[in-house]
Amino acid sequence: MEQDDRKLFVLDTNVLLHEPLAIYSFKEHDVVVPMTVLEELDQIKDRKRDVSRDARVAIRALEDILGGDTTPEEIINGVPLPLREGHTDASGTLSIFPDHQIDFTIGALPGDNNDNSIINTALHLQQQYHPRTVVLVTKDINMRLKAKGAGMLLVEDYRTDQLIDDIRFLAKGFHEFDGNFWEHLQKVSTERQGRHTVHEVPLKDLGDDIFYANQYLLDQDSDFCGRVVGRTESTLRVLDLGRDRLLNMEAWGVRPKNVYQGMALQALLDPNIDMVILTGPAGCGKTLLAMAAALELVVERNQYDKVIVTRNTPEIAESIGFLPGTEEEKMAPWLAAITDTLEVLHKHDVNPAGSMNYIMDKANIQFKSINFMRGRSIQNAVVILDECQNLTASQIKTMITRMGEGTKLICSGNLAQIDSNYLTAVTSGLTYMVERFKDFEGSANIYLNGVVRSRLAEFAEEHL
């Protein structure tokens, strides 16, 4: 390949914090890391934040390539990227650009902040290597605008880890057919498996849509509702559930208010599904269904030993200061949604407060911080991971890999309510999890369509 055909990618600090091994993501093209980026990583690596771990990983990755016997001249000119498992297509070079030594003049921005220094580096390289393509890569929207305004021809977001380009394309976990489902079909083979009825449906009759494991199927004009339980190249195996049967399901006194809640409850109570992902707007019943199903499985059916509830703790407003008490007492304010749900489930009892205390003890409900989950192995429990739209893909992986034998994981979140400064709907760990697990036979994903909390909440969700 000619040198001019290879692009030159200049990386901003936030790219390496978002993906510490991003240097391996540019295939045959060359990567440049300005010295200013190393200074920012150095300032971040010692903070007591999760982002500090990513900074240290990025620094170690750079050291693995540029350390040892590499000379200063080689570091500036570019060192070939070594072969790395999972990144075998990375064949370009990595170099450090000494931007602190350059007196920028062409289209230079004031050099009094780090963003401007990185933009000036990209502009300098764009002029130096013309007509070779030079691209500035940053996740900072304002920095992309500044770079464009300063004369940078190509500025891009880092999208290598994005599984979808638009949140509208996120898998919803169900497919709704127009009209009557049975009218789409030329031939159906049906068999009984114990109490269950399974249909074998030709894929060619269902159009061009792609169907996934445990995806729910329903239509507009009949009571049909089914779940995909198997697939071959030519047929789809569908477990017949029936809309009426779903709407009459019950867990801890809670019945579905619509068919979407019915599908969610069916997945939550199915012992063959290890992970259930509930997404949807505020007030659609995610937490209520998760908690009701957890109590049903632990107390009534004795299928699990305990309920563990956890979430991360981003702050929407100002900090409320240091919280006293044990881990569970510290987590209580963050998990007030769970205690609110328990109150709703027992509001008709003679002594609601006594009932809540009894159930908290009977179901062995534990409030845990996500900060202390690394290294654990959780057995025979229902784990509720609430508000997981604020988790990164790395944090999601940490949580899922904690789940041991006989544990059911329930993840819930609303991608319209992300509080993290570093995440968007398409980069959230919740989006990552939905897309990665949509064809895993041990998981189900349901988008709960419709707000059922109150007419006030429904109006707010639609109009604010």
FIDREN-464285 format. One line per 8 residues: number of its first residue (from 1); their letters; for each residue y, z, x of C-alpha. Coordinates in steps of 0.02 Angstrom, whole numbers. Layout:
<pts>
NUM) a) Y:Z:X  ...
</pts>
This chain:
<pts>
1) meqddrkl) 0:0:0  173:-44:65  288:102:102  418:39:-25  287:44:-163  263:230:-141  388:339:-232  473:491:-158
9) fvldtnvl) 473:643:-272  599:783:-237  541:946:-318  651:1081:-392  602:1265:-378  558:1282:-563  424:1147:-545  331:1252:-416
17) lheplaiy) 353:1410:-521  285:1320:-674  139:1242:-577  117:1315:-401  2:1172:-350  119:1036:-416  126:956:-243  -48:885:-277
25) sfkehdvv) 2:802:-442  88:645:-378  -64:541:-326  -22:418:-185  164:457:-186  259:568:-63  330:739:-103  486:818:-29
33) vpmtvlee) 528:1003:-45  710:1044:4  738:1197:113  842:1272:-29  684:1277:-136  595:1380:-1  741:1501:1  732:1522:-188
41) ldqikdrk) 544:1550:-181  572:1682:-47  697:1774:-158  577:1770:-307  411:1814:-222  446:2002:-209  507:2033:-386  397:2135:-502
49) rdvsrdar) 375:1991:-623  232:1874:-666  335:1729:-597  328:1812:-424  140:1782:-416  170:1596:-447  301:1594:-309  178:1671:-186
57) vairaled) 41:1547:-234  162:1402:-207  215:1470:-37  33:1491:18  -6:1312:-39  138:1246:67  83:1352:215  -96:1287:204
65) ilggdttp) -31:1109:229  116:1135:346  57:1285:446  -51:1290:602  -14:1164:739  106:1057:637  265:1018:734  441:1029:660
73) eeiingvp) 458:839:675  296:813:575  354:934:440  516:835:417  432:664:425  286:711:312  111:784:331  -35:700:239
81) lplreght) -100:803:92  -277:868:126  -420:836:4  -427:973:-127  -554:1001:-264  -485:941:-429  -347:841:-342  -446:707:-250
89) dasgtlsi) -320:571:-299  -178:656:-202  -158:545:-48  29:553:-11  126:661:111  220:826:98  381:859:193  518:990:201
97) fpdhqidf) 696:923:201  822:1027:301  964:1011:177  1060:1153:260  1088:1041:412  1161:893:317  1346:870:279  1330:779:114
105) tigalpgd) 1467:653:73  1397:522:-48  1420:579:-229  1404:759:-170  1423:903:-290  1506:1065:-230  1379:1150:-118  1409:1326:-179
113) nndnsiin) 1249:1341:-280  1066:1299:-255  1051:1171:-395  1192:1068:-320  1111:1075:-148  947:1008:-218  1038:869:-313  1135:824:-156
121) talhlqqq) 971:813:-60  900:692:-189  1059:586:-184  1052:582:7  869:527:6  905:398:-128  1035:318:-13  933:341:147
129) yhprtvvl) 773:262:79  850:124:-29  771:17:-104  625:138:-110  611:236:-275  669:417:-260  642:535:-409  711:710:-435
137) vtkdinmr) 586:817:-533  652:972:-623  617:1067:-782  800:1118:-796  881:1009:-932  1058:1044:-873  1012:1003:-694  940:836:-752
145) lkakgagm) 1106:797:-838  1207:847:-684  1098:741:-570  1117:589:-683  1305:615:-688  1313:630:-498  1228:461:-475  1042:500:-469
153) llvedyrt) 951:346:-539  786:431:-584  772:611:-645  614:671:-733  538:825:-812  373:886:-740  250:836:-876  83:829:-785
161) dqliddir) 19:983:-877  81:930:-1048  -64:878:-1157  46:809:-1296  221:732:-1295  274:794:-1467  222:951:-1560  198:844:-1717
169) flakgfhe) 40:774:-1635  -39:946:-1608  -212:961:-1687  -202:1056:-1852  -386:1093:-1867  -408:1002:-2032  -399:823:-2098  -344:785:-2275
177) fdgnfweh) -407:623:-2354  -308:527:-2484  -387:524:-2656  -570:573:-2673  -673:600:-2514  -833:532:-2591  -750:367:-2639  -725:327:-2453
185) lqkvster) -913:329:-2421  -1041:190:-2439  -1194:297:-2398  -1223:485:-2377  -1379:576:-2316  -1392:757:-2376  -1508:897:-2322  -1525:1083:-2359
193) qgrhtvhe) -1528:1208:-2216  -1566:1377:-2294  -1415:1421:-2401  -1312:1279:-2329  -1294:1096:-2375  -1257:972:-2235  -1203:791:-2264  -1226:654:-2135
201) vplkdlgd) -1082:533:-2156  -1059:362:-2071  -905:367:-1958  -859:187:-2000  -824:241:-2180  -695:370:-2125  -571:253:-2041  -502:262:-1864
209) difyanqy) -468:448:-1858  -547:555:-1721  -642:706:-1783  -673:865:-1685  -799:1007:-1684  -768:1134:-1824  -628:1028:-1897  -609:1055:-2085
217) lldqdsdf) -609:908:-2205  -532:909:-2378  -461:786:-2503  -327:778:-2637  -423:735:-2795  -584:836:-2791  -650:1009:-2748  -728:946:-2586
225) cgrvvgrt) -703:1045:-2427  -816:1036:-2275  -823:1076:-2090  -881:961:-1950  -1037:1039:-1872  -1102:892:-1772  -1063:715:-1718  -1153:564:-1647
233) estlrvld) -1084:393:-1601  -1107:330:-1779  -1116:483:-1894  -1027:645:-1933  -1121:800:-1991  -1020:896:-2119  -1060:1070:-2186  -1016:1072:-2371
241) lgrdrlln) -909:1225:-2410  -820:1183:-2573  -640:1226:-2612  -685:1353:-2747  -803:1445:-2632  -668:1458:-2498  -538:1522:-2620  -659:1657:-2679
249) meawgvrp) -698:1724:-2506  -645:1903:-2474  -617:2013:-2322  -562:2195:-2339  -495:2162:-2513  -395:2008:-2459  -424:1842:-2544  -350:1675:-2490
257) knvyqgma) -192:1618:-2580  -220:1435:-2535  -357:1325:-2464  -286:1338:-2287  -306:1526:-2289  -480:1498:-2360  -527:1388:-2212  -456:1518:-2092
265) lqalldpn) -553:1660:-2174  -714:1558:-2169  -693:1532:-1981  -645:1713:-1952  -801:1779:-2037  -922:1650:-1962  -1027:1737:-1828  -1057:1570:-1739
273) idmviltg) -873:1545:-1699  -817:1644:-1547  -632:1601:-1552  -516:1567:-1697  -339:1501:-1668  -217:1527:-1811  -51:1434:-1805  84:1410:-1934
281) pagcgktl) 257:1464:-1992  316:1643:-2013  242:1720:-2170  90:1607:-2186  -32:1754:-2168  -93:1740:-1988  -89:1926:-1945  -145:1984:-2118
289) lamaaale) -300:1872:-2117  -342:1918:-1936  -330:2105:-1969  -424:2097:-2135  -565:1996:-2054  -572:2115:-1905  -591:2268:-2018  -722:2178:-2123
297) lvvernqy) -824:2130:-1969  -813:2301:-1885  -817:2426:-2029  -909:2338:-2171  -1028:2223:-2078  -1050:2324:-1916  -1056:2163:-1814  -935:2229:-1683
305) dkvivtrn) -894:2400:-1610  -704:2400:-1603  -542:2306:-1631  -427:2275:-1482  -251:2214:-1520  -136:2148:-1384  15:2037:-1354  142:2007:-1217
313) tpeiaesi) 309:2093:-1227  458:1974:-1215  620:2047:-1279  715:1951:-1413  871:2058:-1391  925:2192:-1268  797:2311:-1192  768:2471:-1289
321) gflpgtee) 741:2563:-1125  591:2653:-1054  459:2694:-1185  375:2864:-1163  193:2904:-1197  22:2830:-1165  -16:2644:-1155  -56:2638:-1341
329) ekmapwla) 103:2733:-1386  207:2615:-1278  128:2463:-1361  151:2529:-1539  330:2458:-1561  272:2287:-1502  124:2290:-1620  218:2351:-1773
337) aitdtlev) 161:2192:-1861  -16:2260:-1853  30:2431:-1923  134:2343:-2058  -21:2242:-2102  -129:2399:-2110  -3:2476:-2229  -13:2322:-2342
345) lhkhdvnp) -203:2328:-2341  -204:2511:-2397  -46:2524:-2502  -145:2552:-2664  -246:2697:-2593  -214:2873:-2658  -159:2928:-2485  -107:2771:-2386
353) agsmnyim) -60:2868:-2229  -227:2959:-2227  -320:2796:-2258  -232:2713:-2112  -273:2855:-1993  -454:2855:-2052  -472:2666:-2030  -386:2668:-1860
361) dkaniqfk) -520:2791:-1805  -666:2714:-1901  -632:2537:-1837  -587:2605:-1664  -424:2504:-1664  -347:2504:-1489  -175:2440:-1440  -180:2369:-1263
369) sinfmrgr) -52:2290:-1148  -88:2115:-1086  -25:2173:-915  -184:2274:-889  -311:2145:-950  -345:2060:-782  -516:2109:-715  -582:2180:-879
377) siqnavvi) -740:2124:-969  -729:2160:-1155  -897:2175:-1246  -942:2182:-1432  -763:2184:-1496  -644:2087:-1606  -492:2048:-1498  -330:1999:-1586
385) ldecqnlt) -206:1912:-1471  -45:1908:-1571  114:1806:-1539  28:1702:-1407  157:1562:-1417  249:1662:-1283  104:1655:-1160  84:1526:-1022
393) asqiktmi) -74:1425:-998  -119:1537:-850  -99:1696:-955  -203:1619:-1095  -341:1580:-970  -334:1759:-904  -358:1826:-1080  -498:1708:-1134
401) trmgegtk) -598:1740:-975  -596:1928:-1014  -706:1900:-1167  -884:1958:-1137  -1046:1945:-1236  -1031:1974:-1423  -841:1969:-1429  -736:1870:-1552
409) licsgnla) -560:1818:-1502  -427:1786:-1635  -267:1705:-1570  -114:1685:-1679  60:1617:-1651  206:1518:-1717  273:1382:-1601  442:1390:-1689
417) qidsnylt) 469:1568:-1626  457:1556:-1436  557:1694:-1350  515:1649:-1169  651:1563:-1067  522:1461:-973  419:1388:-1117  441:1255:-1249
425) avtsglty) 328:1209:-1395  238:1075:-1292  216:1184:-1136  166:1345:-1226  -5:1417:-1186  -42:1411:-1374  -21:1221:-1375  -127:1210:-1217
433) mverfkdf) -264:1314:-1296  -267:1216:-1460  -284:1049:-1369  -410:1107:-1239  -527:1193:-1363  -516:1072:-1509  -687:995:-1468  -773:1157:-1416
441) egsaniyl) -914:1201:-1536  -879:1388:-1520  -698:1383:-1579  -599:1335:-1734  -413:1302:-1755  -321:1311:-1921  -138:1274:-1957  -93:1384:-2105
449) ngvvrsrl) 13:1268:-2209  136:1358:-2323  230:1523:-2326  154:1655:-2440  250:1810:-2383  388:1796:-2515  501:1669:-2595  641:1733:-2483
457) aefaeehl) 538:1702:-2325  485:1531:-2389  665:1479:-2423  719:1541:-2250  577:1446:-2164  626:1285:-2252  816:1293:-2247  871:1396:-2095
</pts>
